[in-house]
């Protein structure tokens, strides 16, 4: 619904990050709010994935209600089942899940020079998420905070070999 601080942080960050024509991946899409926002902000294609069947169905319904089904595709699954790479990856989940994703190939889904927006991080978990990102070659480029919630934006090297 956009009421949680992490969703608000992601929406604000999407607003300043999404550029016309981008390919975006929303992992753990839930209701689809971030995928819908990316589409409305000008993304050319948004892949919205969630491992929960009910969430995936809800996201699909919300995508249709917001008339962005030409831009947003919803899938029930995990990041491991997603093919290709993206200009922007959005992950608004729990810190431990973000860390696991980073160690299991999240960085390979980001195009050279692309970015990842990671939220759902409690202040005392920030350093662990940051360390995992840096270990995989991602560079922190922005940090936002609301109360005890953190949103990190990291960039993939422009000269990255994919």
Phi and psi restraints in degrees (value plus and minus 20) as a CYANA .aco file:
   2 UNK   PHI      70.2   110.2
   2 UNK   PSI     -13.7    26.3
   3 UNK   PHI    -106.4   -66.4
   3 UNK   PSI     -44.5    -4.5
   4 UNK   PHI     -95.5   -55.5
   4 UNK   PSI     122.1   162.1
   5 UNK   PHI     -74.8   -34.8
   5 UNK   PSI     -56.1   -16.1
   6 UNK   PHI     -89.6   -49.6
   6 UNK   PSI     -56.9   -16.9
   7 UNK   PHI     -86.6   -46.6
   7 UNK   PSI     -62.1   -22.1
   8 UNK   PHI     -80.7   -40.7
   8 UNK   PSI     -63.6   -23.6
   9 UNK   PHI     -82.1   -42.1
   9 UNK   PSI     -62.7   -22.7
  10 UNK   PHI     -84.3   -44.3
  10 UNK   PSI     -63.0   -23.0
  11 UNK   PHI     -82.0   -42.0
  11 UNK   PSI     -64.0   -24.0
  12 UNK   PHI     -82.6   -42.6
  12 UNK   PSI     -61.0   -21.0
  13 UNK   PHI     -90.2   -50.2
  13 UNK   PSI     -60.2   -20.2
  14 UNK   PHI     -78.4   -38.4
  14 UNK   PSI     -62.8   -22.8
  15 UNK   PHI     -77.8   -37.8
  15 UNK   PSI     -55.6   -15.6
  16 UNK   PHI    -114.7   -74.7
  16 UNK   PSI     -23.4    16.6
  17 UNK   PHI    -134.0   -94.0
  17 UNK   PSI     -60.3   -20.3
  18 UNK   PHI     -85.9   -45.9
  18 UNK   PSI     111.6   151.6
  19 UNK   PHI    -139.2   -99.2
  19 UNK   PSI     132.5   172.5
  20 UNK   PHI     -70.5   -30.5
  20 UNK   PSI     109.7   149.7
  21 UNK   PHI      68.6   108.6
  21 UNK   PSI     -20.5    19.5
  22 UNK   PHI     -87.6   -47.6
  22 UNK   PSI     132.6   172.6
  23 UNK   PHI    -120.7   -80.7
  23 UNK   PSI     106.2   146.2
  24 UNK   PHI    -143.5  -103.5
  24 UNK   PSI     121.3   161.3
  25 UNK   PHI    -137.2   -97.2
  25 UNK   PSI     104.8   144.8
  26 UNK   PHI    -131.0   -91.0
  26 UNK   PSI      85.8   125.8
  27 UNK   PHI    -115.0   -75.0
  27 UNK   PSI     107.0   147.0
  28 UNK   PHI      57.0    97.0
  28 UNK   PSI      26.1    66.1
  29 UNK   PHI     -80.1   -40.1
  29 UNK   PSI     -46.5    -6.5
  30 UNK   PHI      40.7    80.7
  30 UNK   PSI    -138.7   -98.7
  31 UNK   PHI     -96.6   -56.6
  31 UNK   PSI     -32.0     8.0
  32 UNK   PHI      72.0   112.0
  32 UNK   PSI     -14.4    25.6
  33 UNK   PHI     -77.9   -37.9
  33 UNK   PSI     -61.0   -21.0
  34 UNK   PHI     -93.9   -53.9
  34 UNK   PSI     -56.9   -16.9
  35 UNK   PHI     -84.3   -44.3
  35 UNK   PSI     -63.0   -23.0
  36 UNK   PHI     -83.6   -43.6
  36 UNK   PSI     -63.9   -23.9
  37 UNK   PHI     -80.9   -40.9
  37 UNK   PSI     -64.2   -24.2
  38 UNK   PHI     -79.6   -39.6
  38 UNK   PSI     -61.8   -21.8
  39 UNK   PHI     -84.2   -44.2
  39 UNK   PSI     -65.1   -25.1
  40 UNK   PHI     -88.0   -48.0
  40 UNK   PSI     -42.7    -2.7
  41 UNK   PHI    -106.6   -66.6
  41 UNK   PSI     -21.2    18.8
  42 UNK   PHI      94.7   134.7
  42 UNK   PSI     -16.3    23.7
  43 UNK   PHI     -79.1   -39.1
  43 UNK   PSI     122.4   162.4
  44 UNK   PHI     -96.6   -56.6
  44 UNK   PSI     -58.4   -18.4
  45 UNK   PHI    -167.2  -127.2
  45 UNK   PSI     118.3   158.3
  46 UNK   PHI    -148.4  -108.4
  46 UNK   PSI     103.1   143.1
  47 UNK   PHI    -118.6   -78.6
  47 UNK   PSI      99.2   139.2
  48 UNK   PHI    -131.5   -91.5
  48 UNK   PSI     100.1   140.1
  49 UNK   PHI    -146.7  -106.7
  49 UNK   PSI     119.6   159.6
  50 UNK   PHI    -166.7  -126.7
  50 UNK   PSI     120.6   160.6
  51 UNK   PHI     -98.9   -58.9
  51 UNK   PSI     -32.4     7.6
  52 UNK   PHI    -113.2   -73.2
  52 UNK   PSI     103.1   143.1
  53 UNK   PHI     -81.2   -41.2
  53 UNK   PSI     -59.6   -19.6
  54 UNK   PHI     -86.0   -46.0
  54 UNK   PSI     -63.5   -23.5
  55 UNK   PHI     -82.4   -42.4
  55 UNK   PSI     -63.7   -23.7
  56 UNK   PHI     -81.2   -41.2
  56 UNK   PSI     -62.8   -22.8
  57 UNK   PHI     -85.0   -45.0
  57 UNK   PSI     -63.2   -23.2
  58 UNK   PHI     -82.3   -42.3
  58 UNK   PSI     -63.8   -23.8
  59 UNK   PHI     -80.3   -40.3
  59 UNK   PSI     -64.5   -24.5
  60 UNK   PHI     -79.5   -39.5
  60 UNK   PSI     -63.1   -23.1
  61 UNK   PHI     -84.6   -44.6
  61 UNK   PSI     -62.7   -22.7
  62 UNK   PHI     -87.8   -47.8
  62 UNK   PSI     -55.7   -15.7
  63 UNK   PHI     -80.2   -40.2
  63 UNK   PSI     -65.2   -25.2
  64 UNK   PHI     -85.3   -45.3
  64 UNK   PSI     -63.3   -23.3
  65 UNK   PHI     -80.1   -40.1
  65 UNK   PSI     -50.9   -10.9
  66 UNK   PHI    -116.1   -76.1
  66 UNK   PSI     -10.8    29.2
  67 UNK   PHI      28.9    68.9
  67 UNK   PSI      25.8    65.8
  68 UNK   PHI    -140.4  -100.4
  68 UNK   PSI       0.8    40.8
  69 UNK   PHI     -86.3   -46.3
  69 UNK   PSI     -35.9     4.1
  70 UNK   PHI     -93.3   -53.3
  70 UNK   PSI     -44.5    -4.5
  71 UNK   PHI    -125.1   -85.1
  71 UNK   PSI     -55.9   -15.9
  72 UNK   PHI    -124.4   -84.4
  72 UNK   PSI     106.8   146.8
  73 UNK   PHI    -131.2   -91.2
  73 UNK   PSI     115.1   155.1
  74 UNK   PHI    -131.0   -91.0
  74 UNK   PSI     121.3   161.3
  75 UNK   PHI    -159.0  -119.0
  75 UNK   PSI     122.1   162.1
  76 UNK   PHI    -111.8   -71.8
  76 UNK   PSI      99.1   139.1
  77 UNK   PHI     146.5   186.5
  77 UNK   PSI    -181.8  -141.8
  78 UNK   PHI    -146.0  -106.0
  78 UNK   PSI     153.4   193.4
  79 UNK   PHI     -81.7   -41.7
  79 UNK   PSI     -49.5    -9.5
  80 UNK   PHI     -83.5   -43.5
  80 UNK   PSI     -45.9    -5.9
  81 UNK   PHI    -111.1   -71.1
  81 UNK   PSI     -20.1    19.9
  82 UNK   PHI    -110.1   -70.1
  82 UNK   PSI     110.1   150.1
  83 UNK   PHI    -115.9   -75.9
  83 UNK   PSI     138.0   178.0
  84 UNK   PHI      64.9   104.9
  84 UNK   PSI    -195.5  -155.5
  85 UNK   PHI    -150.7  -110.7
  85 UNK   PSI     142.4   182.4
  86 UNK   PHI    -155.7  -115.7
  86 UNK   PSI     134.7   174.7
  87 UNK   PHI     -90.3   -50.3
  87 UNK   PSI     -51.4   -11.4
  88 UNK   PHI    -165.0  -125.0
  88 UNK   PSI     112.5   152.5
  89 UNK   PHI    -138.7   -98.7
  89 UNK   PSI     111.8   151.8
  90 UNK   PHI    -135.9   -95.9
  90 UNK   PSI     108.7   148.7
  91 UNK   PHI    -154.3  -114.3
  91 UNK   PSI      89.2   129.2
  92 UNK   PHI    -138.2   -98.2
  92 UNK   PSI      60.2   100.2
  93 UNK   PHI    -152.8  -112.8
  93 UNK   PSI    -172.6  -132.6
  94 UNK   PHI    -110.9   -70.9
  94 UNK   PSI     131.7   171.7
  95 UNK   PHI     -75.4   -35.4
  95 UNK   PSI     -64.8   -24.8
  96 UNK   PHI     -83.1   -43.1
  96 UNK   PSI     -54.2   -14.2
  97 UNK   PHI     -91.8   -51.8
  97 UNK   PSI     -59.6   -19.6
  98 UNK   PHI     -81.2   -41.2
  98 UNK   PSI     -66.7   -26.7
  99 UNK   PHI     -79.6   -39.6
  99 UNK   PSI     -64.3   -24.3
 100 UNK   PHI     -80.6   -40.6
 100 UNK   PSI     -63.7   -23.7
 101 UNK   PHI     -83.0   -43.0
 101 UNK   PSI     -61.4   -21.4
 102 UNK   PHI     -80.4   -40.4
 102 UNK   PSI     -63.7   -23.7
 103 UNK   PHI     -92.3   -52.3
 103 UNK   PSI     -40.8    -0.8
 104 UNK   PHI    -126.3   -86.3
 104 UNK   PSI       6.1    46.1
 105 UNK   PHI      88.1   128.1
 105 UNK   PSI     -10.0    30.0
 106 UNK   PHI     -74.4   -34.4
 106 UNK   PSI     -62.8   -22.8
 107 UNK   PHI     -81.8   -41.8
 107 UNK   PSI     -46.9    -6.9
 108 UNK   PHI     -93.6   -53.6
 108 UNK   PSI     -32.8     7.2
 109 UNK   PHI    -109.5   -69.5
 109 UNK   PSI     -25.6    14.4
 110 UNK   PHI    -121.5   -81.5
 110 UNK   PSI     105.0   145.0
 111 UNK   PHI     -85.8   -45.8
 111 UNK   PSI     137.3   177.3
 112 UNK   PHI     -74.0   -34.0
 112 UNK   PSI     108.3   148.3
 113 UNK   PHI      61.5   101.5
 113 UNK   PSI     -22.5    17.5
 114 UNK   PHI     -98.8   -58.8
 114 UNK   PSI     157.0   197.0
 115 UNK   PHI    -152.3  -112.3
 115 UNK   PSI     139.7   179.7
 116 UNK   PHI    -144.8  -104.8
 116 UNK   PSI     114.6   154.6
 117 UNK   PHI    -126.6   -86.6
 117 UNK   PSI      99.1   139.1
 118 UNK   PHI    -140.8  -100.8
 118 UNK   PSI     104.0   144.0
 119 UNK   PHI    -159.3  -119.3
 119 UNK   PSI     153.9   193.9
 120 UNK   PHI      77.3   117.3
 120 UNK   PSI      -2.6    37.4
 121 UNK   PHI    -123.1   -83.1
 121 UNK   PSI     102.9   142.9
 122 UNK   PHI    -100.4   -60.4
 122 UNK   PSI     125.8   165.8
 123 UNK   PHI     -64.2   -24.2
 123 UNK   PSI     -66.4   -26.4
 124 UNK   PHI     -95.8   -55.8
 124 UNK   PSI     -22.2    17.8
 125 UNK   PHI    -124.6   -84.6
 125 UNK   PSI     -24.6    15.4
 126 UNK   PHI     -76.8   -36.8
 126 UNK   PSI     -66.9   -26.9
 127 UNK   PHI     -82.6   -42.6
 127 UNK   PSI     -54.4   -14.4
 128 UNK   PHI     -86.8   -46.8
 128 UNK   PSI     -63.5   -23.5
 129 UNK   PHI     -85.7   -45.7
 129 UNK   PSI     -65.5   -25.5
 130 UNK   PHI     -78.6   -38.6
 130 UNK   PSI     -65.3   -25.3
 131 UNK   PHI     -82.3   -42.3
 131 UNK   PSI     -62.1   -22.1
 132 UNK   PHI     -82.5   -42.5
 132 UNK   PSI     -63.4   -23.4
 133 UNK   PHI     -82.2   -42.2
 133 UNK   PSI     -67.7   -27.7
 134 UNK   PHI     -83.3   -43.3
 134 UNK   PSI     -56.4   -16.4
 135 UNK   PHI     -81.7   -41.7
 135 UNK   PSI     -49.9    -9.9
 136 UNK   PHI    -116.7   -76.7
 136 UNK   PSI      -6.0    34.0
 137 UNK   PHI      66.8   106.8
 137 UNK   PSI      -9.8    30.2
 138 UNK   PHI    -110.4   -70.4
 138 UNK   PSI     124.0   164.0
 139 UNK   PHI    -133.2   -93.2
 139 UNK   PSI     106.3   146.3
 140 UNK   PHI     -85.9   -45.9
 140 UNK   PSI     106.6   146.6
 141 UNK   PHI    -140.3  -100.3
 141 UNK   PSI     -34.1     5.9
 142 UNK   PHI    -178.0  -138.0
 142 UNK   PSI     131.8   171.8
 143 UNK   PHI    -165.5  -125.5
 143 UNK   PSI     110.6   150.6
 144 UNK   PHI    -148.4  -108.4
 144 UNK   PSI     129.9   169.9
 145 UNK   PHI    -159.3  -119.3
 145 UNK   PSI     119.2   159.2
 146 UNK   PHI    -157.4  -117.4
 146 UNK   PSI      96.9   136.9
 147 UNK   PHI      37.0    77.0
 147 UNK   PSI    -147.0  -107.0
 148 UNK   PHI    -115.4   -75.4
 148 UNK   PSI      -7.7    32.3
 149 UNK   PHI    -122.5   -82.5
 149 UNK   PSI     119.3   159.3
 150 UNK   PHI    -139.9   -99.9
 150 UNK   PSI     123.2   163.2
 151 UNK   PHI    -144.0  -104.0
 151 UNK   PSI     102.8   142.8
 152 UNK   PHI    -129.7   -89.7
 152 UNK   PSI     120.8   160.8
 153 UNK   PHI    -140.0  -100.0
 153 UNK   PSI     104.8   144.8
 154 UNK   PHI    -144.5  -104.5
 154 UNK   PSI     131.8   171.8
 155 UNK   PHI    -134.5   -94.5
 155 UNK   PSI     124.7   164.7
 156 UNK   PHI    -108.5   -68.5
 156 UNK   PSI     123.7   163.7
 157 UNK   PHI     -77.6   -37.6
 157 UNK   PSI     120.2   160.2
 158 UNK   PHI     -86.2   -46.2
 158 UNK   PSI     -46.9    -6.9
 159 UNK   PHI    -119.3   -79.3
 159 UNK   PSI       0.3    40.3
 160 UNK   PHI     -83.6   -43.6
 160 UNK   PSI     118.1   158.1
 161 UNK   PHI    -112.8   -72.8
 161 UNK   PSI     105.8   145.8
